Amino acid sequence: MNAVEIEQAISDLAEQPFDAAEFPYLFLQAFGNKETTLKRLRKGESNRSDIGGVLQTNNIHIAIAPPGEVTATLAALKASPATTRAKAKFILATDGDWFESENLIDGETVACPYGDFPNKFGFFLPLAGITTVKQIRDSSFDIRATSRLNRLYVELLKDNPEWGADAQRTAMNHFMARLIFCFFAEDTDIFDGTGRFTTTVEQMSEKDASNTHEVIGTLFRAMNLKREERAAAGIPRWADEPFPYVNGGLFSGEMEVPRFSKMARSYFLHIGNLDWTQINPDIFGSMIQAVANEEERGELGMHYTSVPNILKVLNPLFLDDLRAKLEEAGTSHRKLVNLRNRMARIRVFDPACGSGNFLVIAYKEMRKIEAEINARENEHSRKSVIPLTNFRGIEIRDFAAEIARLALIIAEYQCDVLYRGKQSALNDFLPLGKENWIICDNALRVDWLSICPPTGTEVKHRADDLLHEVQERAEVEFENEGGETYICGNPPYLGSAWQDAEQKADLLVIFGNRTSNWKSLDYVAGWFMKAADYGTQANSAAAFVATNSICQGQQVPVLWPLIFQTGHQIAFAHTSFRWSNLASHNAGVTVAIVGISNHPDKKRLLFSIEEDRESIVQVTENINGYLVAGPNVEIVKNVSPMSSVGIMDRGSSPVDGGHLLLTRDEVRLMGLSSLESQRFVRRVYGSAEFIRGAQRFCLWVADEDASRAQAIPELRNRIDSVRAMRLASRKAATREGAGHPHRFDERRQVGDERIVAIPRISSESREYIPAGLLEPGNIITDLNFGIYDAPLWNMALIVSRLHLVWISTVCGKMKTDFRYSNTLGWNTFPVPTLIENNKAALTRCAEDILLAREHYFPATIADMYDPKRMDTEFPRVREAHERNDEVLERVYIGRRFRNDTERLEKLFDMYTKMTAASGAPKRGKAKKAGAEA
């Protein structure tokens, strides 16, 4: 269950009549416990309570208290030996009137009337396995509001299915945005009297909801008219007096309202009775955008980007500099005023703004700095000089764009209340401005300079692409002449394989005249290129959250030289980390943050995460496209190793139509003699067989044994089938292979070699590349690479942490898995000169790893290298790898590296020196025998 589902479940529980006998089980059910689990608790099979309550091991101890004895009952739960023995994380006591609970891990407590405990649902989310609890506690209201708005939205579409069609979806979304504004306005005294909007709808509409749509429509019409215009428009008194003229385009245009059922009216009233003063516009917007998207509704409330993650973008982009200038200003009137004037001209532009969370956070942080300036100037109630229209956005979905604008309006009001006082905030809030500064359009097709011009006060929206139709909309005026522009956001990622035709066309428009290799780029690359182009015409800097793949593998030499050619450099970056959301089952996507500028500071900031999960920052003179501190460099394929290591080749390719590959049953059914099996059948390994231990076999017939194999009917039938398959191919090279149908078409081993085998594709979750040793007689397919009859110390290099970080950086990934390459990964891997003692020590390390694996037979590599199991179930394997890394890294720098950032910095430094010493790498297409897959 996700957080929204849990909130709904416990809200339903709180609304039911209190049932002392059933409450503990219903409470646990609300947090996702299955009926079988509850059944065992009811029967006492798993209930460990010693005071007549319900105790679930490793979870919670619940007791129903006598009336008025809740605090004493909670104390008894805490003192209970059973609570300690069962390692309960929570204790909970209630009598149906009062509710108390304690988190025994951190000591936090909850105490409230029974009906209010759903407001505390974030406190209990560890019971459902959701660990981002603090984020959810901070946004518990937003989750409750999102949940209820979703129920209303779905109910309205049920009664008004035509409103879900494309023709009216925009009207439906606009209607929901109007409701959200009204709910906020009625609880913050923007309307005359708390709860006035909800109360008016409740009083003036029939209980059967037959006229609810008419009442709401009348209120909307009233708020779109000035007071003096309302009488002529026939606005009734009940809709006139309490409701101000809002303007701002929020209530203009189509005034139709969907019809309400009795259930929809009930949902509406529940929403209105929430305390909307608690709304967090930066969080709420991200959540509510999923309401209007049927595909996203299943994860409702999970689309929340945490504020700390957003600040990883905004702080080094410009907020840290503003704070530093504030610190430097001290109490100097001149410096403080200059800083305030500078902030008035800063434009923040998110060209993939979604529901506006980056813009809202930027606005709130700037208001915080401005408030401190005003405090030092003793101008506490001074009106803000930071206009909302300086916070520009482009969003392709109309509802998200609507919510982004609304979120900024709410953020402005909340900041005014906080820093200037409620009365000043109310005096300046209405009427809203009419400008629509969040543009709904395709950001990769419009001219950003027309949306957020670097100078001037007027904006005229136009397209980059002449074939792109620009929507008609009013021009927007800036309040201040332009100064700095900061571009930021979290654009859609979409690797090449996931882009649809329209998205590929977007990238073609941007990159088609720049490079022929643009099809390999992730979709997010388009935002970086457009930001760089924008920066050639404006005083700007940009930073985006992006897939880390644009800083890995073959995307680096395609994208980053184009960025650098515009005069931009990487000003700061966060190396790979998890950008998680609130869903308990969602591990998040691995991202990087990259900031670019054509006027960066001399010292660049490179943020990374230590192996102990602590964040560190490195100051460096340059950050290259791989997000490594060092000169700009492109790792290119090399036909042979740059270091003195073994030659790595692909495995053999059958090209056989499946006729040379066999299952164990197929081998048995052929009825071969023991001697025939020994001569013609071999164990074969693709990457799956190597990693997961699956058994597969192949026919392996030496050329000199071809006539013998043909004499065996079972083998002859398969060989003939191979010949027929190859002759039928459209490829000339495959048809040539029909001349030797008894063997693999591309055979790269004799069959009696000892092989260090490396799977081409491996899960990114593994901490080491799962290479291993195969004894003579085994065959590897082209789903593996192999080093044939090479010293075993080569394996020690391949399975090291050093080699993994190199491969993940320079080879890139297939989907989210590591994609190994011999020409790009192994042949370019910098290895220092190894003396015989080094080789002997590394050989022992490789042997120790193999022995550790053998100890856990029949566990597979997939089992042993599962990061969730490695330390607990296979500690000898972990220890062997730690020794291997210790030995190898001491060869490189005399000690262990502190983190992967330091490893990469050393490897790139070595690569640069090695290529400089030997000239350019041996580029070009490798020979067939050594070609990369």
Solvent accessible surface area in square Angstrom, and as a share of the most:
residue,aa,sasa,rsa
1,M,97,0.43
2,N,14,0.07
3,A,0,0.00
4,V,11,0.06
5,E,81,0.36
6,I,0,0.00
7,E,0,0.00
8,Q,30,0.13
9,A,29,0.23
10,I,0,0.00
11,S,1,0.01
12,D,54,0.28
13,L,13,0.06
14,A,17,0.13
15,E,118,0.53
16,Q,89,0.40
17,P,126,0.79
18,F,67,0.28
19,D,68,0.35
20,A,47,0.37
21,A,76,0.59
22,E,54,0.24
23,F,2,0.01
24,P,7,0.04
25,Y,26,0.10
26,L,52,0.26
27,F,0,0.00
28,L,0,0.00
29,Q,78,0.34
30,A,6,0.05
31,F,5,0.02
32,G,36,0.34
33,N,26,0.14
34,K,150,0.64
35,E,103,0.46
36,T,98,0.57
37,T,48,0.28
38,L,1,0.01
39,K,110,0.47
40,R,120,0.44
41,L,1,0.01
42,R,103,0.38
43,K,132,0.56
44,G,41,0.39
45,E,92,0.41
46,S,21,0.14
47,N,39,0.20
48,R,125,0.46
49,S,26,0.17
50,D,69,0.36
51,I,73,0.37
52,G,81,0.78
53,G,10,0.10
54,V,8,0.05
55,L,0,0.00
56,Q,26,0.11
57,T,65,0.38
58,N,79,0.41
59,N,20,0.10
60,I,0,0.00
61,H,0,0.00
62,I,0,0.00
63,A,6,0.05
64,I,56,0.28
65,A,7,0.05
66,P,78,0.49
67,P,120,0.75
68,G,71,0.68
69,E,80,0.36
70,V,4,0.02
71,T,90,0.52
72,A,56,0.44
73,T,19,0.11
74,L,19,0.10
75,A,61,0.48
76,A,45,0.35
77,L,0,0.00
78,K,108,0.46
79,A,83,0.65
80,S,4,0.02
81,P,82,0.52
82,A,2,0.01
83,T,4,0.02
84,T,102,0.59
85,R,172,0.63
86,A,7,0.06
87,K,150,0.63
88,A,8,0.06
89,K,71,0.30
90,F,2,0.01
91,I,0,0.00
92,L,0,0.00
93,A,0,0.00
94,T,0,0.00
95,D,23,0.12
96,G,15,0.14
97,D,109,0.57
98,W,97,0.34
99,F,0,0.00
100,E,19,0.09
101,S,0,0.00
102,E,19,0.08
103,N,11,0.06
104,L,52,0.26
105,I,131,0.66
106,D,81,0.42
107,G,42,0.40
108,E,78,0.35
109,T,89,0.52
110,V,14,0.08
111,A,60,0.47
112,C,7,0.04
113,P,64,0.40
114,Y,15,0.06
115,G,50,0.49
116,D,58,0.30
117,F,1,0.00
118,P,4,0.02
119,N,69,0.35
120,K,80,0.34
121,F,0,0.00
122,G,1,0.01
123,F,8,0.03
124,F,1,0.00
125,L,0,0.00
126,P,44,0.27
127,L,16,0.08
128,A,26,0.20
129,G,50,0.48
130,I,2,0.01
131,T,123,0.71
132,T,42,0.24
133,V,14,0.08
134,K,147,0.62
135,Q,57,0.25
136,I,0,0.00
137,R,71,0.26
138,D,79,0.41
139,S,0,0.00
140,S,20,0.13
141,F,15,0.06
142,D,0,0.00
143,I,0,0.00
144,R,27,0.10
145,A,0,0.00
146,T,0,0.00
147,S,4,0.02
148,R,18,0.07
149,L,0,0.00
150,N,24,0.12
151,R,76,0.28
152,L,0,0.00
153,Y,4,0.02
154,V,57,0.33
155,E,20,0.09
156,L,0,0.00
157,L,36,0.18
158,K,137,0.58
159,D,61,0.32
160,N,6,0.03
161,P,95,0.60
162,E,90,0.40
163,W,5,0.02
164,G,23,0.22
165,A,50,0.39
166,D,118,0.61
167,A,100,0.78
168,Q,44,0.19
169,R,93,0.34
170,T,79,0.46
171,A,30,0.23
172,M,0,0.00
173,N,4,0.02
174,H,35,0.16
175,F,1,0.01
176,M,1,0.00
177,A,0,0.00
178,R,4,0.02
179,L,0,0.00
180,I,1,0.01
181,F,0,0.00
182,C,0,0.00
183,F,0,0.00
184,F,0,0.00
185,A,0,0.00
186,E,0,0.00
187,D,21,0.11
188,T,12,0.07
189,D,54,0.28
190,I,14,0.07
191,F,1,0.00
192,D,92,0.48
193,G,29,0.28
194,T,103,0.60
195,G,16,0.15
196,R,83,0.30
197,F,0,0.00
198,T,5,0.03
199,T,54,0.31
200,T,8,0.05
201,V,0,0.00
202,E,87,0.39
203,Q,133,0.59
204,M,76,0.34
205,S,8,0.05
206,E,97,0.43
207,K,164,0.69
208,D,90,0.47
209,A,1,0.01
210,S,63,0.41
211,N,34,0.18
212,T,0,0.00
213,H,25,0.11
214,E,103,0.46
215,V,7,0.04
216,I,0,0.00
217,G,10,0.09
218,T,19,0.11
219,L,0,0.00
220,F,0,0.00
221,R,90,0.33
222,A,0,0.00
223,M,0,0.00
224,N,44,0.22
225,L,39,0.20
226,K,90,0.38
227,R,113,0.41
228,E,135,0.61
229,E,79,0.35
230,R,1,0.01
231,A,91,0.71
232,A,102,0.79
233,A,46,0.35
234,G,55,0.53
235,I,15,0.07
236,P,44,0.28
237,R,185,0.67
238,W,74,0.26
239,A,0,0.00
240,D,36,0.19
241,E,107,0.48
242,P,13,0.08
243,F,0,0.00
244,P,24,0.15
245,Y,45,0.17
246,V,0,0.00
247,N,42,0.22
248,G,1,0.01
249,G,29,0.28
250,L,4,0.02
251,F,0,0.00
252,S,46,0.30
253,G,66,0.63
254,E,111,0.50
255,M,37,0.17
256,E,93,0.42
257,V,10,0.06
258,P,1,0.01
259,R,145,0.53
260,F,13,0.05
261,S,29,0.18
262,K,142,0.60
263,M,102,0.46
264,A,0,0.00
265,R,22,0.08
266,S,41,0.27
267,Y,36,0.14
268,F,0,0.00
269,L,23,0.11
270,H,85,0.38
271,I,0,0.00
272,G,5,0.05
273,N,115,0.59
274,L,24,0.12
275,D,66,0.34
276,W,0,0.00
277,T,66,0.38
278,Q,100,0.44
279,I,5,0.02
280,N,37,0.19
281,P,2,0.01
282,D,6,0.03
283,I,8,0.04
284,F,6,0.03
285,G,1,0.01
286,S,5,0.03
287,M,0,0.00
288,I,1,0.00
289,Q,26,0.12
290,A,0,0.00
291,V,0,0.00
292,A,16,0.13
293,N,41,0.21
294,E,139,0.62
295,E,165,0.74
296,E,37,0.16
297,R,51,0.19
298,G,60,0.58
299,E,51,0.23
300,L,8,0.04
301,G,0,0.00
302,M,0,0.00
303,H,57,0.25
304,Y,12,0.05
305,T,18,0.11
306,S,7,0.04
307,V,37,0.21
308,P,87,0.55
309,N,19,0.10
310,I,1,0.01
311,L,33,0.16
312,K,61,0.26
313,V,0,0.00
314,L,0,0.00
315,N,34,0.18
316,P,28,0.17
317,L,16,0.08
318,F,3,0.01
319,L,0,0.00
320,D,66,0.34
321,D,56,0.29
322,L,0,0.00
323,R,77,0.28
324,A,56,0.44
325,K,82,0.35
326,L,19,0.09
327,E,133,0.60
328,E,111,0.50
329,A,6,0.05
330,G,30,0.28
331,T,119,0.69
332,S,40,0.26
333,H,120,0.54
334,R,153,0.56
335,K,74,0.31
336,L,0,0.00
337,V,36,0.20
338,N,77,0.39
339,L,9,0.04
340,R,10,0.04
341,N,67,0.34
342,R,51,0.18
343,M,0,0.00
344,A,9,0.07
345,R,94,0.34
346,I,0,0.00
347,R,1,0.00
348,V,0,0.00
349,F,0,0.00
350,D,1,0.01
351,P,0,0.00
352,A,20,0.15
353,C,3,0.02
354,G,12,0.12
355,S,3,0.02
356,G,0,0.00
357,N,17,0.08
358,F,5,0.02
359,L,0,0.00
360,V,0,0.00
361,I,6,0.03
362,A,0,0.00
363,Y,0,0.00
364,K,58,0.25
365,E,22,0.10
366,M,0,0.00
367,R,5,0.02
368,K,110,0.46
369,I,8,0.04
370,E,3,0.02
371,A,21,0.17
372,E,68,0.30
373,I,0,0.00
374,N,9,0.05
375,A,40,0.31
376,R,80,0.29
377,E,33,0.15
378,N,120,0.62
379,E,60,0.27
380,H,111,0.50
381,S,71,0.46
382,R,92,0.34
383,K,128,0.54
384,S,26,0.17
385,V,39,0.23
386,I,4,0.02
387,P,9,0.06
388,L,14,0.07
389,T,11,0.06
390,N,0,0.00
391,F,0,0.00
392,R,2,0.01
393,G,0,0.00
394,I,1,0.00
395,E,11,0.05
396,I,107,0.54
397,R,83,0.30
398,D,48,0.25
399,F,7,0.03
400,A,2,0.02
401,A,8,0.06
402,E,40,0.18
403,I,3,0.02
404,A,0,0.00
405,R,22,0.08
406,L,5,0.02
407,A,5,0.04
408,L,0,0.00
409,I,7,0.04
410,I,4,0.02
411,A,1,0.00
412,E,52,0.23
413,Y,4,0.02
414,Q,46,0.21
415,C,8,0.05
416,D,13,0.07
417,V,51,0.29
418,L,128,0.64
419,Y,57,0.22
420,R,32,0.12
421,G,30,0.29
422,K,88,0.37
423,Q,118,0.52
424,S,28,0.18
425,A,1,0.00
426,L,45,0.22
427,N,99,0.51
428,D,63,0.32
429,F,15,0.06
430,L,37,0.19
431,P,77,0.48
432,L,14,0.07
433,G,44,0.42
434,K,150,0.64
435,E,47,0.21
436,N,70,0.36
437,W,10,0.03
438,I,2,0.01
439,I,8,0.04
440,C,28,0.17
441,D,10,0.05
442,N,15,0.07
443,A,6,0.05
444,L,1,0.00
445,R,33,0.12
446,V,0,0.00
447,D,17,0.09
448,W,5,0.02
449,L,44,0.22
450,S,4,0.02
451,I,1,0.00
452,C,0,0.00
453,P,17,0.10
454,P,25,0.16
455,T,91,0.53
456,G,29,0.28
457,T,58,0.34
458,E,112,0.50
459,V,10,0.05
460,K,139,0.59
461,H,26,0.11
462,R,119,0.44
463,A,23,0.18
464,D,72,0.37
465,D,20,0.10
466,L,177,0.88
467,L,168,0.84
468,H,40,0.18
469,E,149,0.67
470,V,44,0.25
471,Q,90,0.40
472,E,174,0.78
473,R,59,0.22
474,A,78,0.60
475,E,98,0.44
476,V,5,0.03
477,E,102,0.46
478,F,8,0.03
479,E,125,0.56
480,N,40,0.20
481,E,89,0.40
482,G,15,0.14
483,G,23,0.22
484,E,29,0.13
485,T,1,0.01
486,Y,22,0.08
487,I,0,0.00
488,C,0,0.00
489,G,0,0.00
490,N,45,0.23
491,P,2,0.01
492,P,58,0.37
493,Y,40,0.15
494,L,55,0.27
495,G,21,0.21
496,S,35,0.23
497,A,90,0.70
498,W,152,0.53
499,Q,15,0.06
500,D,77,0.40
501,A,86,0.67
502,E,110,0.50
503,Q,38,0.17
504,K,64,0.27
505,A,36,0.28
506,D,1,0.01
507,L,1,0.00
508,L,90,0.45
509,V,64,0.37
510,I,15,0.08
511,F,0,0.00
512,G,30,0.29
513,N,158,0.81
514,R,96,0.35
515,T,25,0.15
516,S,106,0.68
517,N,88,0.45
518,W,21,0.07
519,K,129,0.55
520,S,52,0.33
521,L,0,0.00
522,D,6,0.03
523,Y,13,0.05
524,V,0,0.00
525,A,0,0.00
526,G,0,0.00
527,W,11,0.04
528,F,0,0.00
529,M,0,0.00
530,K,15,0.07
531,A,2,0.01
532,A,0,0.00
533,D,46,0.24
534,Y,6,0.02
535,G,2,0.02
536,T,67,0.39
537,Q,117,0.52
538,A,15,0.11
539,N,79,0.40
540,S,3,0.02
541,A,11,0.08
542,A,3,0.02
543,A,0,0.00
544,F,0,0.00
545,V,0,0.00
546,A,0,0.00
547,T,19,0.11
548,N,12,0.06
549,S,26,0.17
550,I,0,0.00
551,C,4,0.03
552,Q,18,0.08
553,G,1,0.01
554,Q,79,0.35
555,Q,20,0.09
556,V,3,0.01
557,P,31,0.19
558,V,18,0.10
559,L,0,0.00
560,W,2,0.01
561,P,32,0.20
562,L,19,0.09
563,I,0,0.00
564,F,45,0.19
565,Q,139,0.62
566,T,31,0.18
567,G,41,0.39
568,H,4,0.02
569,Q,64,0.28
570,I,1,0.00
571,A,23,0.18
572,F,6,0.03
573,A,0,0.00
574,H,17,0.07
575,T,28,0.16
576,S,50,0.32
577,F,15,0.06
578,R,109,0.40
579,W,21,0.07
580,S,45,0.29
581,N,35,0.18
582,L,1,0.01
583,A,5,0.04
584,S,49,0.32
585,H,136,0.61
586,N,50,0.26
587,A,73,0.57
588,G,18,0.17
589,V,59,0.34
590,T,24,0.14
591,V,0,0.00
592,A,1,0.00
593,I,0,0.00
594,V,0,0.00
595,G,0,0.00
596,I,1,0.00
597,S,5,0.03
598,N,55,0.28
599,H,102,0.45
600,P,30,0.19
601,D,111,0.57
602,K,176,0.75
603,K,112,0.48
604,R,20,0.07
605,L,60,0.30
606,L,0,0.00
607,F,36,0.15
608,S,6,0.04
609,I,55,0.28
610,E,31,0.14
611,E,96,0.43
612,D,100,0.52
613,R,173,0.63
614,E,110,0.49
615,S,81,0.52
616,I,60,0.30
617,V,77,0.44
618,Q,53,0.23
619,V,87,0.50
620,T,20,0.11
621,E,127,0.57
622,N,30,0.15
623,I,1,0.01
624,N,0,0.00
625,G,2,0.02
626,Y,7,0.03
627,L,9,0.04
628,V,1,0.01
629,A,7,0.05
630,G,18,0.17
631,P,80,0.50
632,N,77,0.40
633,V,29,0.17
634,E,77,0.34
635,I,1,0.00
636,V,20,0.11
637,K,87,0.37
638,N,5,0.02
639,V,60,0.34
640,S,33,0.21
641,P,26,0.16
642,M,44,0.19
643,S,15,0.10
644,S,108,0.70
645,V,21,0.12
646,G,13,0.13
647,I,116,0.59
648,M,5,0.02
649,D,17,0.09
650,R,36,0.13
651,G,0,0.00
652,S,0,0.00
653,S,13,0.09
654,P,17,0.11
655,V,47,0.27
656,D,8,0.04
657,G,51,0.49
658,G,40,0.39
659,H,60,0.27
660,L,0,0.00
661,L,23,0.12
662,L,1,0.01
663,T,70,0.41
664,R,134,0.49
665,D,78,0.41
666,E,64,0.29
667,V,28,0.16
668,R,156,0.57
669,L,131,0.65
670,M,16,0.07
671,G,64,0.62
672,L,26,0.13
673,S,56,0.36
674,S,97,0.63
675,L,121,0.60
676,E,52,0.23
677,S,34,0.22
678,Q,138,0.61
679,R,90,0.33
680,F,4,0.02
681,V,18,0.10
682,R,56,0.20
683,R,62,0.23
684,V,1,0.01
685,Y,25,0.10
686,G,3,0.03
687,S,21,0.13
688,A,41,0.32
689,E,19,0.09
690,F,19,0.08
691,I,10,0.05
692,R,154,0.56
693,G,38,0.37
694,A,53,0.41
695,Q,88,0.39
696,R,90,0.33
697,F,30,0.12
698,C,0,0.00
699,L,0,0.00
700,W,10,0.03
701,V,0,0.00
702,A,33,0.26
703,D,76,0.40
704,E,140,0.63
705,D,19,0.10
706,A,21,0.16
707,S,84,0.54
708,R,134,0.49
709,A,0,0.00
710,Q,49,0.22
711,A,75,0.58
712,I,22,0.11
713,P,69,0.43
714,E,69,0.31
715,L,0,0.00
716,R,90,0.33
717,N,95,0.49
718,R,48,0.18
719,I,0,0.00
720,D,58,0.30
721,S,40,0.26
722,V,0,0.00
723,R,80,0.29
724,A,62,0.48
725,M,66,0.29
726,R,0,0.00
727,L,101,0.50
728,A,85,0.66
729,S,25,0.16
730,R,235,0.86
731,K,143,0.61
732,A,57,0.45
733,A,71,0.55
734,T,13,0.08
735,R,100,0.37
736,E,132,0.59
737,G,1,0.01
738,A,9,0.07
739,G,70,0.67
740,H,40,0.18
741,P,6,0.04
742,H,19,0.09
743,R,53,0.19
744,F,0,0.00
745,D,25,0.13
746,E,39,0.18
747,R,63,0.23
748,R,32,0.12
749,Q,11,0.05
750,V,115,0.66
751,G,2,0.02
752,D,99,0.51
753,E,18,0.08
754,R,79,0.29
755,I,0,0.00
756,V,2,0.01
757,A,0,0.00
758,I,0,0.00
759,P,1,0.01
760,R,44,0.16
761,I,48,0.24
762,S,6,0.04
763,S,35,0.22
764,E,41,0.18
765,S,55,0.36
766,R,29,0.10
767,E,55,0.25
768,Y,7,0.03
769,I,5,0.02
770,P,0,0.00
771,A,0,0.00
772,G,2,0.02
773,L,36,0.18
774,L,15,0.08
775,E,96,0.43
776,P,71,0.45
777,G,25,0.24
778,N,26,0.13
779,I,0,0.00
780,I,0,0.00
781,T,8,0.05
782,D,28,0.15
783,L,87,0.43
784,N,0,0.00
785,F,0,0.00
786,G,0,0.00
787,I,1,0.01
788,Y,45,0.17
789,D,95,0.49
790,A,14,0.11
791,P,72,0.45
792,L,11,0.06
793,W,20,0.07
794,N,0,0.00
795,M,0,0.00
796,A,0,0.00
797,L,0,0.00
798,I,0,0.00
799,V,0,0.00
800,S,1,0.00
801,R,60,0.22
802,L,1,0.00
803,H,0,0.00
804,L,6,0.03
805,V,8,0.05
806,W,0,0.00
807,I,0,0.00
808,S,16,0.11
809,T,9,0.05
810,V,1,0.00
811,C,13,0.08
812,G,6,0.06
813,K,45,0.19
814,M,79,0.35
815,K,148,0.63
816,T,80,0.46
817,D,44,0.23
818,F,19,0.08
819,R,100,0.37
820,Y,10,0.04
821,S,5,0.03
822,N,1,0.00
823,T,7,0.04
824,L,4,0.02
825,G,0,0.00
826,W,2,0.01
827,N,6,0.03
828,T,0,0.00
829,F,2,0.01
830,P,0,0.00
831,V,13,0.07
832,P,32,0.20
833,T,128,0.74
834,L,20,0.10
835,I,104,0.53
836,E,128,0.58
837,N,113,0.58
838,N,33,0.17
839,K,52,0.22
840,A,44,0.34
841,A,21,0.17
842,L,0,0.00
843,T,35,0.20
844,R,141,0.51
845,C,9,0.05
846,A,0,0.00
847,E,76,0.34
848,D,49,0.26
849,I,0,0.00
850,L,42,0.21
851,L,120,0.60
852,A,8,0.06
853,R,22,0.08
854,E,115,0.52
855,H,96,0.43
856,Y,39,0.15
857,F,155,0.64
858,P,104,0.65
859,A,25,0.20
860,T,33,0.19
861,I,18,0.09
862,A,28,0.22
863,D,39,0.20
864,M,6,0.02
865,Y,1,0.01
866,D,43,0.22
867,P,52,0.32
868,K,180,0.76
869,R,78,0.28
870,M,2,0.01
871,D,82,0.42
872,T,112,0.65
873,E,81,0.37
874,F,12,0.05
875,P,54,0.34
876,R,122,0.45
877,V,0,0.00
878,R,37,0.13
879,E,88,0.39
880,A,1,0.01
881,H,0,0.00
882,E,68,0.30
883,R,117,0.43
884,N,0,0.00
885,D,3,0.02
886,E,55,0.25
887,V,44,0.25
888,L,1,0.00
889,E,1,0.00
890,R,126,0.46
891,V,38,0.22
892,Y,18,0.07
893,I,56,0.28
894,G,44,0.42
895,R,89,0.32
896,R,66,0.24
897,F,8,0.03
898,R,146,0.53
899,N,5,0.02
900,D,37,0.19
901,T,14,0.08
902,E,29,0.13
903,R,1,0.01
904,L,22,0.11
905,E,55,0.24
906,K,60,0.25
907,L,0,0.00
908,F,6,0.03
909,D,57,0.30
910,M,23,0.10
911,Y,3,0.01
912,T,43,0.25
913,K,129,0.55
914,M,45,0.20
915,T,21,0.12
916,A,82,0.64
917,A,92,0.71
918,S,91,0.59
919,G,36,0.34
920,A,83,0.64
921,P,22,0.14
922,K,130,0.55
923,R,151,0.55
924,G,54,0.52
925,K,200,0.85
926,A,17,0.13
927,K,173,0.73
928,K,130,0.55
929,A,67,0.52
930,G,25,0.24
931,A,20,0.15
932,E,41,0.18
933,A,41,0.32
